[in-house]
Amino acid sequence: MRKYIPDAITSMNLLCGILGVILALKGAVAPAFILMILAAVFDFLDGLAARLLNACSGLGKELDSLADLVSFGVLPSVMLFETMFKSTRSWFIFIPLLIAIMSAFRLAKFNLDTRQGESFLGLPTPASAMICGSLAYFAAVHPSSLLAQWCSGPVLIPALAVILSILLVSEIPMFSMKFHSHGKEDYSTGIRRTAFLCITACIAITITVMRLNWSLAVLTTFIVYILMNLAFAVIPSTRRQES
């Protein structure tokens, strides 16, 4: 019976994604983001449960990808679409839907790519989703802010969607935030992860002290995650050219 526990948790991830899409299409972007965060929690817990219960399976892997596509592919696309739809009716509002398509390619590639174990190649779908979701959430709860005004324009969200779509299917190495129990982690990966966690803590403290909306901490954290990985990808190639 225990082998079905991880799949049940994954199903909760999928349910949160479905409910989030329904709310987003009704214009309730803020609660949709809360459901996205819950989906991310379930996404973490299903993998943890599978390892603890030794209940990993091919079915669970495929189910996890399908759930992630809805929660971290379709949902963020719809949230960005709805954010633009409130202020404009140009064809630019459809560009964010590209994230859902590229997320599907990203997840299918991940299931077939044996190189992606301790780290990723390309931006993980949850990271992309958190950037989209936190941005849409902030624009919804602070509609008069400068950032919300940029989101209502024809440039920021479409540009963000294109950049994230490219990163999703890129070959750029991205470190994983999952800690493994076998203790054979690459030293450099551990250093990068520790540095990222320290920066995340600093961001959270700064946002709290400045009394800014918590969604900005989420947005900033995952932007920093991308920038760090881009920097780590460029530095080794620069060293090779110098040598």
C-alpha positions as a Markdown table, in Angstrom:
| # | Residue | x | y | z |
|---|---|---|---|---|
| 1 | Met | 0.0 | 0.0 | 0.0 |
| 2 | Arg | 2.9 | 2.4 | 0.8 |
| 3 | Lys | 4.0 | 2.4 | -2.9 |
| 4 | Tyr | 0.9 | 4.4 | -3.7 |
| 5 | Ile | 1.6 | 7.2 | -1.2 |
| 6 | Pro | 4.0 | 9.2 | -3.5 |
| 7 | Asp | 1.5 | 9.0 | -6.4 |
| 8 | Ala | -1.2 | 10.2 | -4.1 |
| 9 | Ile | 0.9 | 13.2 | -3.1 |
| 10 | Thr | 1.7 | 13.9 | -6.8 |
| 11 | Ser | -2.0 | 13.9 | -7.5 |
| 12 | Met | -2.4 | 16.7 | -4.9 |
| 13 | Asn | 0.2 | 18.6 | -6.9 |
| 14 | Leu | -1.9 | 18.1 | -10.0 |
| 15 | Leu | -5.2 | 19.1 | -8.2 |
| 16 | Cys | -3.6 | 22.3 | -7.0 |
| 17 | Gly | -2.5 | 23.1 | -10.6 |
| 18 | Ile | -6.0 | 22.4 | -12.0 |
| 19 | Leu | -7.7 | 24.5 | -9.4 |
| 20 | Gly | -5.1 | 27.3 | -9.9 |
| 21 | Val | -5.8 | 27.4 | -13.7 |
| 22 | Ile | -9.6 | 27.6 | -13.0 |
| 23 | Leu | -9.1 | 30.5 | -10.6 |
| 24 | Ala | -6.6 | 32.3 | -12.9 |
| 25 | Leu | -9.1 | 32.1 | -15.8 |
| 26 | Lys | -11.7 | 33.7 | -13.6 |
| 27 | Gly | -9.2 | 36.6 | -12.8 |
| 28 | Ala | -8.3 | 35.4 | -9.3 |
| 29 | Val | -4.6 | 35.5 | -9.9 |
| 30 | Ala | -3.6 | 35.9 | -6.3 |
| 31 | Pro | -5.2 | 32.7 | -4.9 |
| 32 | Ala | -3.9 | 30.9 | -8.0 |
| 33 | Phe | -0.4 | 31.7 | -6.9 |
| 34 | Ile | -1.0 | 30.3 | -3.4 |
| 35 | Leu | -2.2 | 27.1 | -5.1 |
| 36 | Met | 1.0 | 27.1 | -7.2 |
| 37 | Ile | 3.1 | 27.3 | -4.0 |
| 38 | Leu | 1.1 | 24.4 | -2.5 |
| 39 | Ala | 1.7 | 22.4 | -5.7 |
| 40 | Ala | 5.5 | 23.1 | -5.2 |
| 41 | Val | 5.2 | 21.7 | -1.7 |
| 42 | Phe | 3.5 | 18.6 | -2.9 |
| 43 | Asp | 6.1 | 18.3 | -5.7 |
| 44 | Phe | 8.9 | 18.3 | -3.0 |
| 45 | Leu | 7.1 | 15.9 | -0.7 |
| 46 | Asp | 6.3 | 13.2 | -3.4 |
| 47 | Gly | 10.0 | 12.8 | -4.2 |
| 48 | Leu | 10.9 | 12.8 | -0.5 |
| 49 | Ala | 8.2 | 10.1 | 0.2 |
| 50 | Ala | 9.3 | 8.0 | -2.8 |
| 51 | Arg | 12.9 | 8.0 | -1.5 |
| 52 | Leu | 12.0 | 7.3 | 2.1 |
| 53 | Leu | 9.6 | 4.5 | 1.2 |
| 54 | Asn | 11.7 | 3.2 | -1.6 |
| 55 | Ala | 8.7 | 3.5 | -3.8 |
| 56 | Cys | 10.2 | 5.0 | -7.0 |
| 57 | Ser | 8.5 | 3.8 | -10.2 |
| 58 | Gly | 8.2 | 4.6 | -13.9 |
| 59 | Leu | 4.6 | 5.4 | -13.4 |
| 60 | Gly | 5.4 | 7.9 | -10.6 |
| 61 | Lys | 8.0 | 9.6 | -12.8 |
| 62 | Glu | 5.5 | 10.1 | -15.7 |
| 63 | Leu | 2.7 | 11.2 | -13.3 |
| 64 | Asp | 5.1 | 13.7 | -11.7 |
| 65 | Ser | 5.9 | 15.2 | -15.1 |
| 66 | Leu | 2.2 | 15.5 | -16.1 |
| 67 | Ala | 1.4 | 17.2 | -12.8 |
| 68 | Asp | 4.3 | 19.6 | -13.2 |
| 69 | Leu | 3.2 | 20.5 | -16.7 |
| 70 | Val | -0.1 | 21.7 | -15.3 |
| 71 | Ser | 1.1 | 23.3 | -12.1 |
| 72 | Phe | 4.4 | 24.8 | -13.4 |
| 73 | Gly | 3.7 | 25.1 | -17.2 |
| 74 | Val | 0.1 | 25.8 | -17.9 |
| 75 | Leu | -0.8 | 27.7 | -14.7 |
| 76 | Pro | 2.0 | 30.3 | -14.9 |
| 77 | Ser | 1.2 | 30.8 | -18.6 |
| 78 | Val | -2.4 | 31.4 | -17.8 |
| 79 | Met | -1.6 | 33.8 | -14.9 |
| 80 | Leu | 0.6 | 35.9 | -17.2 |
| 81 | Phe | -2.0 | 35.8 | -19.9 |
| 82 | Glu | -4.7 | 37.0 | -17.5 |
| 83 | Thr | -2.5 | 39.7 | -16.2 |
| 84 | Met | -2.1 | 41.2 | -19.7 |
| 85 | Phe | -5.6 | 40.5 | -20.7 |
| 86 | Lys | -6.9 | 42.9 | -18.1 |
| 87 | Ser | -5.3 | 45.8 | -19.7 |
| 88 | Thr | -4.7 | 45.0 | -23.4 |
| 89 | Arg | -6.3 | 43.0 | -26.2 |
| 90 | Ser | -3.4 | 42.8 | -28.6 |
| 91 | Trp | -2.0 | 39.5 | -29.8 |
| 92 | Phe | 1.0 | 40.0 | -27.4 |
| 93 | Ile | -1.2 | 38.4 | -24.7 |
| 94 | Phe | -0.7 | 35.0 | -26.3 |
| 95 | Ile | 3.1 | 35.1 | -26.1 |
| 96 | Pro | 3.1 | 33.9 | -22.4 |
| 97 | Leu | 1.4 | 30.6 | -23.5 |
| 98 | Leu | 4.8 | 29.7 | -25.1 |
| 99 | Ile | 5.9 | 28.9 | -21.5 |
| 100 | Ala | 3.5 | 26.0 | -21.3 |
| 101 | Ile | 4.7 | 24.6 | -24.6 |
| 102 | Met | 8.4 | 24.9 | -23.7 |
| 103 | Ser | 7.7 | 23.4 | -20.3 |
| 104 | Ala | 6.2 | 20.4 | -22.0 |
| 105 | Phe | 9.4 | 20.0 | -24.0 |
| 106 | Arg | 11.5 | 20.6 | -20.9 |
| 107 | Leu | 9.7 | 17.8 | -18.9 |
| 108 | Ala | 9.8 | 15.4 | -21.8 |
| 109 | Lys | 13.5 | 16.0 | -22.3 |
| 110 | Phe | 14.2 | 15.5 | -18.6 |
| 111 | Asn | 12.5 | 12.1 | -18.6 |
| 112 | Leu | 14.7 | 10.9 | -21.5 |
| 113 | Asp | 18.0 | 12.7 | -20.6 |
| 114 | Thr | 20.2 | 10.5 | -18.4 |
| 115 | Arg | 22.6 | 13.4 | -17.9 |
| 116 | Gln | 20.2 | 15.1 | -15.5 |
| 117 | Gly | 20.5 | 13.6 | -12.1 |
| 118 | Glu | 22.4 | 15.7 | -9.5 |
| 119 | Ser | 21.8 | 18.8 | -11.5 |
| 120 | Phe | 19.7 | 20.0 | -14.4 |
| 121 | Leu | 20.3 | 21.1 | -18.0 |
| 122 | Gly | 18.0 | 24.0 | -18.6 |
| 123 | Leu | 15.8 | 25.9 | -16.2 |
| 124 | Pro | 13.6 | 23.7 | -14.0 |
| 125 | Thr | 9.9 | 24.3 | -14.5 |
| 126 | Pro | 9.1 | 25.2 | -10.9 |
| 127 | Ala | 11.7 | 28.0 | -11.0 |
| 128 | Ser | 10.2 | 29.4 | -14.1 |
| 129 | Ala | 6.7 | 29.1 | -12.6 |
| 130 | Met | 7.6 | 30.9 | -9.4 |
| 131 | Ile | 9.0 | 33.9 | -11.4 |
| 132 | Cys | 5.8 | 34.1 | -13.4 |
| 133 | Gly | 3.5 | 33.5 | -10.5 |
| 134 | Ser | 5.1 | 35.9 | -8.1 |
| 135 | Leu | 5.1 | 38.6 | -10.7 |
| 136 | Ala | 1.5 | 38.1 | -11.6 |
| 137 | Tyr | 0.6 | 38.0 | -7.9 |
| 138 | Phe | 2.3 | 41.3 | -7.1 |
| 139 | Ala | 0.7 | 43.0 | -10.1 |
| 140 | Ala | -2.7 | 41.7 | -8.8 |
| 141 | Val | -2.3 | 42.9 | -5.2 |
| 142 | His | -0.5 | 46.1 | -6.0 |
| 143 | Pro | -2.2 | 47.3 | -9.3 |
| 144 | Ser | -1.1 | 50.9 | -8.9 |
| 145 | Ser | 2.6 | 50.0 | -8.5 |
| 146 | Leu | 5.2 | 50.8 | -11.2 |
| 147 | Leu | 5.9 | 47.1 | -11.7 |
| 148 | Ala | 2.2 | 46.4 | -12.2 |
| 149 | Gln | 2.1 | 49.1 | -14.8 |
| 150 | Trp | 5.0 | 47.5 | -16.6 |
| 151 | Cys | 3.2 | 44.2 | -16.5 |
| 152 | Ser | 0.2 | 45.7 | -18.2 |
| 153 | Gly | 2.3 | 46.9 | -21.1 |
| 154 | Pro | 3.2 | 45.0 | -24.3 |
| 155 | Val | 6.9 | 44.5 | -23.4 |
| 156 | Leu | 7.7 | 43.1 | -20.0 |
| 157 | Ile | 5.6 | 40.0 | -19.8 |
| 158 | Pro | 6.1 | 38.9 | -23.5 |
| 159 | Ala | 9.9 | 39.5 | -23.1 |
| 160 | Leu | 10.0 | 37.5 | -19.9 |
| 161 | Ala | 8.0 | 34.7 | -21.5 |
| 162 | Val | 10.4 | 34.4 | -24.4 |
| 163 | Ile | 13.5 | 34.5 | -22.1 |
| 164 | Leu | 12.1 | 31.8 | -19.7 |
| 165 | Ser | 11.0 | 29.7 | -22.7 |
| 166 | Ile | 14.6 | 29.7 | -24.1 |
| 167 | Leu | 16.1 | 28.9 | -20.7 |
| 168 | Leu | 13.7 | 26.0 | -20.2 |
| 169 | Val | 15.0 | 24.1 | -23.2 |
| 170 | Ser | 18.6 | 25.3 | -23.1 |
| 171 | Glu | 21.6 | 23.2 | -22.3 |
| 172 | Ile | 22.8 | 25.6 | -19.5 |
| 173 | Pro | 23.7 | 23.6 | -16.3 |
| 174 | Met | 21.5 | 24.5 | -13.3 |
| 175 | Phe | 22.2 | 23.2 | -9.8 |
| 176 | Ser | 19.5 | 21.3 | -8.0 |
| 177 | Met | 18.2 | 22.3 | -4.6 |
| 178 | Lys | 17.5 | 18.7 | -3.6 |
| 179 | Phe | 19.9 | 17.3 | -1.0 |
| 180 | His | 20.8 | 13.6 | -1.6 |
| 181 | Ser | 21.3 | 11.1 | 1.2 |
| 182 | His | 24.2 | 9.2 | -0.4 |
| 183 | Gly | 26.7 | 12.0 | 0.3 |
| 184 | Lys | 28.4 | 11.8 | -3.0 |
| 185 | Glu | 27.5 | 15.3 | -4.1 |
| 186 | Asp | 30.0 | 17.4 | -6.2 |
| 187 | Tyr | 31.8 | 19.8 | -4.0 |
| 188 | Ser | 31.3 | 22.8 | -6.3 |
| 189 | Thr | 27.5 | 22.1 | -6.4 |
| 190 | Gly | 27.4 | 22.1 | -2.6 |
| 191 | Ile | 29.2 | 25.5 | -2.5 |
| 192 | Arg | 26.8 | 27.0 | -5.1 |
| 193 | Arg | 23.8 | 25.7 | -3.2 |
| 194 | Thr | 25.0 | 27.0 | 0.1 |
| 195 | Ala | 25.8 | 30.4 | -1.4 |
| 196 | Phe | 22.3 | 30.5 | -3.0 |
| 197 | Leu | 20.7 | 29.7 | 0.4 |
| 198 | Cys | 22.6 | 32.5 | 2.1 |
| 199 | Ile | 21.6 | 34.9 | -0.6 |
| 200 | Thr | 18.0 | 33.8 | -0.3 |
| 201 | Ala | 18.1 | 34.4 | 3.4 |
| 202 | Cys | 19.5 | 37.9 | 2.8 |
| 203 | Ile | 16.7 | 38.6 | 0.3 |
| 204 | Ala | 14.0 | 37.5 | 2.7 |
| 205 | Ile | 15.4 | 39.6 | 5.6 |
| 206 | Thr | 15.7 | 42.7 | 3.3 |
| 207 | Ile | 12.2 | 42.4 | 2.0 |
| 208 | Thr | 10.9 | 41.9 | 5.6 |
| 209 | Val | 12.8 | 44.9 | 6.9 |
| 210 | Met | 11.7 | 47.1 | 4.1 |
| 211 | Arg | 8.1 | 45.9 | 4.6 |
| 212 | Leu | 7.6 | 45.0 | 0.9 |
| 213 | Asn | 5.2 | 42.4 | -0.3 |
| 214 | Trp | 6.6 | 38.8 | 0.2 |
| 215 | Ser | 6.0 | 37.9 | -3.4 |
| 216 | Leu | 9.0 | 40.1 | -4.3 |
| 217 | Ala | 11.2 | 37.9 | -2.2 |
| 218 | Val | 10.1 | 34.9 | -4.3 |
| 219 | Leu | 10.6 | 36.8 | -7.5 |
| 220 | Thr | 14.0 | 38.1 | -6.6 |
| 221 | Thr | 15.2 | 34.7 | -5.3 |
| 222 | Phe | 14.5 | 32.8 | -8.5 |
| 223 | Ile | 15.9 | 35.6 | -10.7 |
| 224 | Val | 19.1 | 35.3 | -8.6 |
| 225 | Tyr | 19.0 | 31.5 | -9.1 |
| 226 | Ile | 19.0 | 32.1 | -12.9 |
| 227 | Leu | 21.8 | 34.7 | -12.8 |
| 228 | Met | 24.0 | 32.6 | -10.6 |
| 229 | Asn | 23.7 | 29.6 | -12.9 |
| 230 | Leu | 24.4 | 31.8 | -15.9 |
| 231 | Ala | 27.5 | 33.2 | -14.2 |
| 232 | Phe | 28.7 | 29.7 | -13.3 |
| 233 | Ala | 28.1 | 28.5 | -16.9 |
| 234 | Val | 30.2 | 31.5 | -18.3 |
| 235 | Ile | 33.1 | 31.3 | -15.8 |
| 236 | Pro | 34.3 | 27.8 | -16.7 |
| 237 | Ser | 34.2 | 28.5 | -20.5 |
| 238 | Thr | 36.2 | 31.8 | -19.9 |
| 239 | Arg | 38.8 | 29.8 | -18.0 |
| 240 | Arg | 39.1 | 27.3 | -20.8 |
| 241 | Gln | 39.7 | 30.0 | -23.3 |
| 242 | Glu | 42.4 | 31.6 | -21.1 |
| 243 | Ser | 44.2 | 28.3 | -20.7 |
